[in-house]
Amino acid sequence: MAKTDMLNIRIEPELKKQVESTLNDLGMNIAEAVTIFLKQVVLTDSIPFMIKKPKLNAETIKTMEEAKKGINLSKEYTDLNKMWEDLEKEE
């Protein structure tokens, strides 16, 4: 067996759970996925995928900030016609 080194990383528990679920569906574990990633780094001499900053418009950013603060942005309707009127105004 090849000699190996230990690599310790810290990640958020929920992210780890999601990653393990996805990788399990692909038939691999985190260690195998990390090994594939690191081999690709060496082969390509780069990060093997595009890293982009998401482009968000001002309205989306404002909505995200309000959601973080717990502001409820939803509106309840008892009249379906009123709901459609409001939706048509937004277009």
Secondary structure, DSSP 8 states (H G I E B T S, - for coil): ------------HHHHHHHHHHHHHTT--HHHHHHHHHHHHHHHTS-SS--------HHHHHHHHHHHTT-------S-HHHHHHHHHHH-
